[in-house]
Amino acid sequence: MAQNLESVRTSASGTENNCNAHPPELDQDFNIFASTSLGDSQDKHTLLHNIGYLRGIRVNNNDGPQKLTRRVAKYVGDEPPFVEEINNFVTESITTRTERETNYVHSGWSLDATSAVTPWISSRIAAKNRPNEEGTWITRRTLVQRFRVRVSPEDLAPVPEFEAEIEAALEKSTIFQRFEAIYRALHKWGDVVPLEIEMGISSVFTDTEANMSQLPTEAPWNDTYHLCKIRTTRMARQACADVHLS
């Protein structure tokens, strides 16, 4: 799931304005392709902490995921979580059929993660009584992937506070009271926990299929000045990308 997404104002040229005719030289300290070592366990701990590791995320809102501050799970595996250093540059186009899918993909989620909806989540989505417009949208994502974190669900356990709150909810006398108490608990702690997160830099561009078909075949997708002229589109630059669920 997601990730601690922070806005990145630096453009592909290393400046805040793509129209600057004389951009400064690239800051080597901010070279996302540079070799990085996470040999120090403290470095890995800091990285996991900064991305909201094991914190819950609400997914009952069609507008997009909502990251929470509470840590809902704890790691109980014999080996530490797998943190892999990667150097991937990926450009992809993702087609979505509902507004919900579109909003989550635009937020950096994979299509598989967006489609992972359990009966409990479905009921919480329905309780909001929000329309989920159907159509065809296209999201173009440019990703520079630097780290990947994978966690097995067998290596996770709920924190005692969350476990106690769910147990108390299940002990309510009526079905309605049990459902109500569980809804409150999930709203407080989140619906899901990420099992795989890819980190790096992303540039995301989303619009309807009809509008996309009218754009030039060859367009400067990394040029925010050009993209801002398109009135119907949504754009995002983020310091983290791609969430995968089990």
N, C-alpha and C positions, 0 to 999 in steps of 0.2 A: 504494500500500500504506500500511501504516500508519506511522505517525505516532507522535509522542511523546505518549502519552496520560497526562495528569496529572489526578488527582482534584480536583474543584472542590467545596468544601463550601458555597459561598455559594448560597443559594436564590434563587428568582425575586424575592423581596422584598428581597434584598440582605443577608440575615442568615443565620446558621447554624441557626436554629430557626424553622420555618414557623409555630409556635404562638405566637411572641412577639407580644403584643397591640400593642406599641408599637415596631416596628422602626425603626432609624435611617434617615435619608434616604439615598437611593441615592448612593453615592460616584461623582461624575462622572468620576473617573480610571479607574473600572472600567466605564464605559458601553460595552458591546460594540456598540451601535448608533452610537456617536459616529464622526464622520468621522475617518479615519486616513490619513496620507500615508506611503507608502514610497518617496518620491522619492529618498532617500539610498540609494545602492547598499550601504552598510554595513548599513543597516537590513534590507535584503533578505537579505544574507548571514547576519545574525544570526538572522532568521526561519527560513531554510532549515536552518541548523545546529541550531536548537532542535527542529525536527520530525524530526530523524534523516534528513535528505535524503541520498539515494543509499546508505543503509545497508541491508543485507540483512535479510530477514524469513523466519523458518522458518514453513512452513505445513503441515508433516507431522503436526501434532498436532491431533486433533479437538477439543481443549478450547479452541483459539483460537490466533491468531497470536503468535509470539514474536519480538520486535524484538531485533536484535543491535547491538553497538556498532561493528563493523567497517564501514568504508566500502568497498563492493564494486565500485562504479562511479565513474567520473569524467566530468564534463561536458566535451564537446569541440565543442559547437556554436559557430557564429560569433556568434550572439546569446545573451544571457543567458536563463535559464529564465523562462517567462512567469508572473509573479506578479500575480494580479488581485484587486483589492479589491472585495468584494461586501457587500451588506446584505440577506441573505435570511433569512426566518423560515419554516421548513418543518416541517410535522407530517405524518408518514407512518406507515402500517401495512404491515409486510412479513410475508408468510406464508412459512414455511420447512417443509421436509418431512423433514429429517434433523437429528440433534443437531449435526453438524459445521456445517451451514449456519447453524443457530440461534446457535451460539456465536460464529461470525465476524460475523454481522450484529449481534449484541448488542455486539460489540467495536467497532462503528462502520464495518465494511466494507459496501460495496454488495453487492447480490446478484450482480451480474455479476462482481465481483472474487472473491467466494466460490466461484463456479462455474468460475473459470479454473484448471483442474487439468490439468497436462501429464502425459504418461506417466511422466516421471521423478518428479514429485510423487506420482502415484498409487502407484508402487512404494515410495516412502518411507513413505507412509501405511500401505500394506499391511504393511511391515516392522515397524511398531509393533504390529501385531496387536491393535488396539483396536476394540471394537465401535462402530458408528455407528448408534445407535438411530433408527428411523424413526417418524414421527408427524406431527402438525401443530402448529406453534407460531406464535404471533403476536408480533411485536416492534413496539411503538409508539415512535417516535422523534420528539422535538422538537428541532430543530436551529436554531441561530442561526449562520449562515455568514458569516464575515468575510473570509476569504482563500481563493483557489484557486490551486494551483500545478500547471502542466502541463509535462511534459517529453516530447519525442519520443524514441522508442528509437534513432532514427538519430543523435541527439546524445549518446549515451552510449557509453562504452567501458569494458571491465573494467580494474580497477587491476592493475598488473603482478604483484603477489603472487598474486592470485586466478587470473590467466591462467596463471602458471607452475605453480601447484598443479594446475590442471585438465590442463594439457599433460603434467605428470609422471604423473598418474593414467592418462591414455590411453596412455602408453608402457609400462605394466605388461605382463608377458609373457602372462598368462592373462586370460580374460574375467572370471572371478571376482575376480581382483585389481584389474582396472580398475573394476568395479562397486563394490567395497569402498572403493577410494581415492576415487572420485567421491562416494560417500555421505559419507565423512568430510569431504571438501571442502565439500559443500553444508551439512553440519551446522555447519561452522565459519563459512561465509560467508553462508548463507541460501539460500532457494529462489527468492525473487522480490525485485524492487525496485519501489517505487511510481512510477507515471508520472503520476498525478493525485491530489492530496490537497486536501481541503477542510477548512479550519480554522475553529474557533469554539467554541461551547459546545453540548453535547448532553445531553439527559435521555432515558434509554432504559429501557423497561419491557417485559419478556418473560415470557410464560407460555404454557401449552398452550391450544389453541383451546377445549377444553372448559371450562377455568377462566375464560378470557376471556369466554365467553358468559354466565357467571353474574354478571359484574360489572355495576354500574349503567351504563346507556347514557350518562349524563352523569356523569363522575367527574372529580375534581380531579387530573389526571395530573401536574401540577407541584407537588403537595402531598406531600412525602416522608413527612410524619406519617401521612397517610391510606394511602399506598402501603405503608408498613412494616407495616401491620396485615394485609396479605395474605400468608399464610404460604408460598404456593407460588411466588411470583413472584421474578424477579431484576431488580434496578435498578442503574443506573450513571449517574453524572454525570461527564462528561469534558470536558477542555479541548482537544478536537480530535475531528474526526469525518470519516467517509466516506472510504474508500480505493478507488481505481479502478486496475485493472491493464489492460495491453494484451493 
